[in-house]
């Protein structure tokens, strides 16, 4: 994994060294729009225990100035686990969020950006006798790199370094769970693809 991250950073650094504004190799400007997102599917089986999950999260952004982009996202995910045919986890979650980004060199082929986001999630536990709904609010701040491989397509790497979440655990007298974290783990970098139009 470290070799993949180092290789990606080397490619982006090389691109940064050779990038020139207005060279037809991409970049953002005021009025630019982009879409990106996440999709994950997982399935695990160990003996009689098995688990599966699915998540999709499309994202849209719009440049209100040459350097500042704002946007939103929608997400839906499910996770299920069972042991010997008995469900131990059966959750679904719907998320809506907003984010803002500041790009340091938006017109270039390569750009570093800072990002802040706010998410709201509605989580439902579907187990018999243990059905409940929970609400979660999350705030995060991180960094990212964007590298255009063509005029419309870019590769993106993001790292959510600082985050806070608050979960009401279903309310009705349940104690809330608050989590604050500073992620110094560079293995938590996410890679994605961005389409500019």
Residue frames as qw, qx, qy, qz and C-alpha x, y, z in Angstrom:
[[0.000, 0.885, 0.466, 0.000, 0.00, 0.00, 0.00],
 [0.314, -0.770, 0.098, 0.546, 2.84, 2.40, 0.81],
 [0.396, -0.095, 0.594, 0.694, 4.30, 1.83, -2.67],
 [0.180, 0.654, 0.653, 0.337, 0.94, 2.73, -4.28],
 [0.163, -0.933, -0.243, 0.208, 0.69, 5.96, -2.27],
 [0.401, -0.592, 0.323, 0.620, 4.31, 6.91, -2.97],
 [0.382, 0.184, 0.670, 0.609, 3.87, 6.18, -6.69],
 [0.086, 0.814, 0.545, 0.182, 0.72, 8.30, -6.85],
 [0.268, -0.891, -0.040, 0.364, 2.43, 11.17, -5.05],
 [0.461, -0.317, 0.488, 0.670, 5.44, 10.90, -7.39],
 [0.299, 0.472, 0.660, 0.502, 3.17, 11.10, -10.47],
 [0.063, -0.920, -0.386, -0.020, 1.35, 14.11, -9.02],
 [0.406, -0.735, 0.153, 0.521, 4.60, 15.83, -8.08],
 [0.438, -0.016, 0.588, 0.680, 5.96, 15.27, -11.60],
 [0.162, 0.693, 0.606, 0.355, 2.74, 16.69, -13.02],
 [0.235, -0.917, -0.200, 0.254, 2.99, 19.71, -10.72],
 [0.454, -0.501, 0.338, 0.655, 6.54, 20.40, -11.87],
 [0.274, 0.082, 0.659, 0.695, 5.45, 20.30, -15.52],
 [0.129, 0.738, 0.662, -0.034, 2.01, 21.92, -15.21],
 [0.144, -0.042, 0.117, 0.982, 1.44, 25.27, -16.89],
 [0.320, 0.527, 0.505, -0.604, -1.73, 27.30, -16.66],
 [0.527, 0.648, -0.020, -0.550, -3.85, 27.36, -19.79],
 [0.034, -0.432, 0.824, 0.365, -2.10, 24.42, -21.43],
 [0.700, 0.091, -0.422, -0.568, -5.32, 22.52, -22.19],
 [0.461, 0.051, -0.870, 0.168, -4.60, 19.86, -19.56],
 [0.462, -0.590, -0.661, 0.028, -7.53, 20.69, -17.31],
 [0.186, -0.005, -0.349, 0.919, -7.84, 22.90, -14.28],
 [0.075, -0.711, -0.690, 0.109, -10.76, 24.69, -12.67],
 [0.097, 0.152, 0.015, 0.984, -12.06, 28.28, -12.87],
 [0.331, 0.224, 0.431, -0.809, -15.11, 30.24, -11.73],
 [0.696, 0.281, -0.102, -0.652, -18.25, 28.53, -13.04],
 [0.382, 0.262, -0.879, -0.115, -16.62, 25.08, -13.37],
 [0.811, -0.253, 0.189, -0.492, -18.73, 22.17, -12.13],
 [0.281, 0.363, -0.888, -0.005, -17.63, 18.66, -11.22],
 [0.884, -0.256, -0.020, -0.391, -19.03, 15.32, -10.15],
 [0.271, 0.387, -0.857, 0.205, -17.31, 12.58, -8.21],
 [0.791, -0.346, 0.037, -0.503, -18.30, 10.07, -5.59],
 [0.147, -0.393, 0.891, -0.175, -17.72, 6.77, -3.91],
 [0.878, 0.000, -0.237, -0.415, -18.94, 3.23, -4.42],
 [0.023, -0.431, 0.877, -0.211, -17.99, 0.30, -2.23],
 [0.898, -0.098, -0.214, -0.371, -19.17, -3.30, -2.05],
 [0.035, 0.485, -0.836, 0.253, -17.79, -5.84, 0.41],
 [0.912, -0.170, -0.165, -0.335, -18.51, -9.43, 1.37],
 [0.049, 0.522, -0.802, 0.286, -16.70, -11.57, 3.95],
 [0.907, -0.216, -0.186, -0.309, -17.22, -15.15, 5.08],
 [0.097, 0.477, -0.811, 0.324, -15.41, -17.00, 7.89],
 [0.038, 0.106, 0.961, -0.252, -16.88, -20.40, 8.75],
 [0.006, -0.630, -0.774, -0.063, -20.55, -19.81, 9.60],
 [0.094, -0.750, -0.214, 0.618, -20.08, -16.05, 10.03],
 [0.434, 0.369, 0.462, 0.679, -20.61, -13.78, 7.08],
 [0.019, -0.723, -0.243, 0.646, -20.99, -10.08, 6.47],
 [0.423, 0.441, 0.496, 0.617, -21.74, -7.84, 3.53],
 [0.065, -0.714, -0.237, 0.655, -22.07, -4.15, 2.85],
 [0.410, 0.541, 0.467, 0.566, -22.81, -1.65, 0.10],
 [0.143, -0.738, -0.207, 0.626, -22.34, 2.13, -0.07],
 [0.429, 0.518, 0.395, 0.625, -22.84, 4.73, -2.78],
 [0.231, -0.759, -0.233, 0.562, -22.14, 8.47, -2.40],
 [0.470, 0.584, 0.312, 0.584, -22.38, 10.77, -5.44],
 [0.327, -0.634, -0.151, 0.684, -20.99, 14.31, -5.02],
 [0.392, 0.745, 0.331, 0.426, -21.45, 17.57, -6.98],
 [0.420, -0.544, -0.104, 0.719, -19.35, 20.76, -6.76],
 [0.338, 0.839, 0.292, 0.309, -19.51, 24.25, -8.24],
 [0.521, -0.062, -0.107, 0.844, -16.79, 26.94, -8.33],
 [0.039, -0.912, -0.392, 0.114, -18.23, 30.21, -7.00],
 [0.010, 0.921, -0.312, -0.233, -14.85, 31.92, -7.50],
 [0.596, 0.582, -0.553, -0.013, -11.62, 30.82, -9.18],
 [0.180, 0.391, -0.821, 0.375, -10.39, 29.28, -5.92],
 [0.369, -0.045, 0.691, -0.620, -13.53, 28.35, -3.94],
 [0.445, -0.107, -0.757, -0.466, -15.85, 25.44, -4.67],
 [0.486, -0.103, 0.572, -0.652, -18.99, 24.51, -2.74],
 [0.488, 0.068, -0.756, -0.431, -21.00, 21.36, -3.12],
 [0.709, -0.224, 0.364, -0.561, -23.19, 18.65, -1.74],
 [0.243, 0.209, -0.938, -0.130, -23.45, 14.90, -1.54],
 [0.825, -0.174, 0.056, -0.535, -26.02, 12.17, -0.97],
 [0.168, 0.369, -0.912, 0.065, -25.18, 8.76, 0.38],
 [0.872, -0.186, 0.024, -0.452, -26.86, 5.45, 1.06],
 [0.268, 0.425, -0.856, 0.120, -25.31, 2.40, 2.65],
 [0.885, -0.299, -0.059, -0.352, -26.27, -0.93, 4.18],
 [0.168, 0.463, -0.845, 0.208, -24.38, -3.43, 6.29],
 [0.892, -0.215, -0.054, -0.395, -25.41, -6.88, 7.42],
 [0.160, 0.439, -0.863, 0.192, -23.71, -9.57, 9.47],
 [0.871, -0.234, -0.024, -0.430, -24.88, -12.97, 10.65],
 [0.040, -0.417, 0.895, -0.153, -23.57, -15.98, 12.52],
 [0.108, 0.131, 0.984, -0.045, -25.16, -19.40, 11.85],
 [0.062, -0.503, -0.713, -0.484, -28.10, -17.73, 10.09],
 [0.285, -0.794, -0.473, 0.255, -28.86, -15.32, 12.94],
 [0.281, 0.784, 0.049, 0.552, -28.53, -11.60, 12.19],
 [0.574, -0.452, -0.304, 0.612, -26.12, -9.74, 14.46],
 [0.065, -0.453, 0.074, 0.886, -26.03, -6.51, 12.42],
 [0.302, 0.543, 0.685, 0.380, -28.61, -5.19, 9.96],
 [0.110, -0.669, -0.168, 0.715, -28.22, -1.46, 9.42],
 [0.441, 0.599, 0.412, 0.527, -29.00, 1.06, 6.72],
 [0.270, -0.603, -0.140, 0.738, -27.98, 4.71, 6.57],
 [0.381, 0.772, 0.350, 0.370, -28.94, 7.72, 4.48],
 [0.466, -0.468, -0.052, 0.749, -26.54, 10.67, 4.44],
 [0.325, 0.866, 0.229, 0.305, -26.78, 14.22, 3.14],
 [0.601, -0.493, -0.021, 0.629, -23.84, 16.58, 3.32],
 [0.312, 0.945, 0.024, 0.099, -22.32, 19.86, 2.22],
 [0.756, -0.269, 0.096, 0.588, -18.67, 20.78, 1.67],
 [0.210, 0.971, -0.085, -0.082, -16.47, 23.70, 0.77],
 [0.850, -0.020, 0.149, 0.506, -13.02, 23.62, -0.82],
 [0.043, 0.938, -0.203, -0.277, -10.25, 26.13, -1.35],
 [0.883, 0.287, 0.140, 0.344, -7.93, 25.30, -4.29],
 [0.420, -0.688, 0.167, 0.568, -4.47, 26.85, -4.16],
 [0.025, -0.391, 0.574, 0.719, -3.72, 26.59, -7.92],
 [0.645, 0.361, 0.563, -0.370, -7.12, 25.82, -9.48],
 [0.598, 0.707, -0.141, -0.351, -6.19, 26.64, -13.10],
 [0.036, 0.592, -0.795, -0.128, -3.21, 24.26, -13.08],
 [0.707, 0.101, -0.660, -0.232, -3.08, 20.62, -14.01],
 [0.595, -0.188, -0.686, 0.374, -2.11, 19.87, -10.39],
 [0.214, -0.622, 0.096, -0.747, -3.62, 21.57, -7.33],
 [0.280, -0.129, -0.801, 0.514, -3.64, 21.20, -3.57],
 [0.365, -0.532, -0.248, -0.722, -6.92, 21.98, -1.75],
 [0.052, -0.025, 0.759, -0.649, -8.28, 22.24, 1.77],
 [0.436, -0.338, -0.633, -0.543, -11.78, 20.94, 2.47],
 [0.215, -0.025, 0.665, -0.715, -14.35, 21.31, 5.25],
 [0.406, -0.207, -0.726, -0.516, -17.57, 19.31, 5.36],
 [0.423, -0.077, 0.546, -0.719, -20.76, 18.86, 7.37],
 [0.378, -0.055, -0.852, -0.357, -22.79, 15.62, 7.17],
 [0.599, -0.135, 0.419, -0.669, -26.11, 14.45, 8.60],
 [0.328, 0.092, -0.913, -0.222, -26.92, 10.73, 8.68],
 [0.749, -0.184, 0.195, -0.606, -30.11, 8.88, 9.57],
 [0.201, 0.297, -0.933, 0.008, -29.23, 5.34, 10.65],
 [0.806, -0.166, 0.011, -0.569, -31.77, 2.52, 11.05],
 [0.111, -0.271, 0.947, -0.130, -31.16, -0.76, 12.88],
 [0.682, 0.024, -0.356, -0.639, -33.51, -3.41, 11.48],
 [0.239, 0.109, -0.945, 0.192, -32.99, -6.27, 13.97],
 [0.561, -0.507, -0.549, -0.356, -36.13, -7.90, 15.46],
 [0.649, -0.645, -0.360, 0.183, -36.72, -6.63, 18.98],
 [0.517, -0.472, 0.017, 0.714, -33.95, -4.07, 18.65],
 [0.357, 0.651, 0.398, 0.538, -35.29, -1.71, 15.96],
 [0.229, -0.804, -0.195, 0.514, -34.22, 1.89, 16.44],
 [0.487, 0.752, 0.133, 0.423, -33.30, 4.95, 14.46],
 [0.541, -0.562, -0.052, 0.624, -30.31, 7.13, 15.25],
 [0.344, 0.926, 0.065, 0.142, -29.21, 10.52, 14.00],
 [0.728, -0.307, 0.098, 0.605, -25.58, 11.42, 13.49],
 [0.244, 0.969, -0.027, 0.000, -23.92, 14.74, 12.69],
 [0.815, -0.162, 0.149, 0.536, -20.32, 14.88, 11.50],
 [0.156, 0.971, -0.143, -0.113, -17.87, 17.71, 10.85],
 [0.857, -0.114, 0.243, 0.441, -14.54, 17.13, 9.13],
 [0.153, 0.927, -0.258, -0.226, -11.57, 19.10, 7.82],
 [0.849, -0.100, 0.412, 0.314, -8.93, 17.67, 5.52],
 [0.015, -0.649, 0.469, 0.599, -6.59, 18.08, 2.57],
 [0.817, 0.375, 0.437, -0.010, -6.64, 16.90, -1.00],
 [0.192, -0.434, 0.565, 0.675, -4.71, 16.80, -4.26],
 [0.696, 0.585, 0.332, -0.252, -6.19, 17.03, -7.73],
 [0.259, -0.413, 0.640, 0.594, -4.33, 16.03, -10.91],
 [0.682, 0.546, 0.079, -0.480, -5.90, 16.41, -14.38],
 [0.578, -0.113, 0.728, 0.352, -5.08, 13.57, -16.77],
 [0.265, 0.442, 0.596, 0.616, -7.10, 15.27, -19.54],
 [0.072, -0.315, -0.055, -0.945, -9.09, 18.47, -19.92],
 [0.623, -0.392, -0.199, -0.647, -12.19, 16.94, -18.24],
 [0.901, -0.287, -0.326, -0.014, -10.92, 14.07, -16.05],
 [0.004, 0.710, -0.542, 0.449, -8.89, 14.33, -12.87],
 [0.712, -0.171, -0.643, 0.224, -7.53, 11.93, -10.27],
 [0.300, -0.735, 0.155, -0.588, -8.13, 13.03, -6.71],
 [0.598, -0.092, -0.695, 0.388, -6.62, 12.02, -3.38],
 [0.349, -0.701, 0.013, -0.621, -8.25, 13.18, -0.14],
 [0.492, -0.052, -0.721, 0.486, -7.36, 12.84, 3.51],
 [0.432, -0.750, -0.231, -0.444, -9.88, 13.78, 6.21],
 [0.444, 0.307, -0.593, 0.597, -7.44, 14.71, 8.95],
 [0.070, -0.016, 0.577, -0.814, -9.67, 16.20, 11.65],
 [0.417, -0.319, -0.646, -0.554, -13.18, 15.03, 12.45],
 [0.233, -0.023, 0.646, -0.726, -16.00, 15.17, 15.02],
 [0.426, -0.267, -0.707, -0.497, -19.22, 13.13, 15.13],
 [0.330, -0.076, 0.588, -0.735, -22.18, 13.10, 17.49],
 [0.413, -0.155, -0.815, -0.376, -24.65, 10.17, 17.48],
 [0.500, -0.341, 0.248, -0.757, -27.85, 10.24, 19.57],
 [0.042, 0.115, -0.987, 0.106, -28.01, 6.38, 19.61],
 [0.223, -0.418, -0.838, -0.271, -31.76, 6.38, 19.01],
 [0.252, -0.454, 0.068, -0.852, -32.73, 9.03, 21.54],
 [0.756, -0.452, -0.332, -0.337, -35.39, 8.16, 24.18],
 [0.650, -0.722, 0.219, -0.097, -32.95, 8.60, 27.05],
 [0.922, 0.106, 0.018, 0.373, -30.04, 6.83, 25.33],
 [0.393, -0.737, 0.179, 0.520, -26.68, 8.42, 26.00],
 [0.553, 0.819, -0.119, -0.095, -25.11, 10.23, 23.07],
 [0.830, -0.150, 0.234, 0.484, -21.79, 9.15, 21.61],
 [0.215, 0.957, -0.146, -0.125, -19.35, 11.90, 20.64],
 [0.866, -0.038, 0.223, 0.445, -16.14, 11.15, 18.78],
 [0.139, 0.952, -0.218, -0.164, -13.27, 13.51, 18.03],
 [0.884, -0.084, 0.299, 0.348, -10.27, 12.40, 16.03],
 [0.140, 0.842, -0.401, -0.331, -7.10, 13.67, 14.42],
 [0.960, 0.193, 0.195, 0.059, -6.13, 11.18, 11.74],
 [0.096, -0.794, 0.532, 0.277, -2.40, 10.99, 11.34],
 [0.684, -0.023, 0.714, 0.147, -2.63, 7.67, 9.48],
 [0.228, 0.527, -0.427, -0.698, -1.62, 8.28, 5.86],
 [0.092, 0.074, 0.965, 0.234, -3.05, 4.85, 4.97],
 [0.236, 0.597, 0.668, -0.377, -6.47, 6.53, 5.25],
 [0.115, 0.415, -0.322, -0.843, -5.99, 8.48, 1.99],
 [0.625, 0.463, 0.604, -0.174, -8.89, 8.00, -0.43],
 [0.142, -0.220, 0.580, 0.771, -8.43, 8.03, -4.20],
 [0.477, 0.585, 0.592, -0.281, -11.14, 8.92, -6.66],
 [0.332, 0.236, 0.547, 0.732, -11.97, 10.19, -10.14],
 [0.127, 0.632, 0.301, -0.703, -13.47, 13.60, -10.90],
 [0.383, 0.460, 0.599, 0.532, -15.32, 14.65, -14.08],
 [0.046, -0.475, -0.112, 0.872, -15.36, 18.40, -14.85],
 [0.288, 0.540, 0.669, 0.421, -18.02, 19.92, -17.11]]
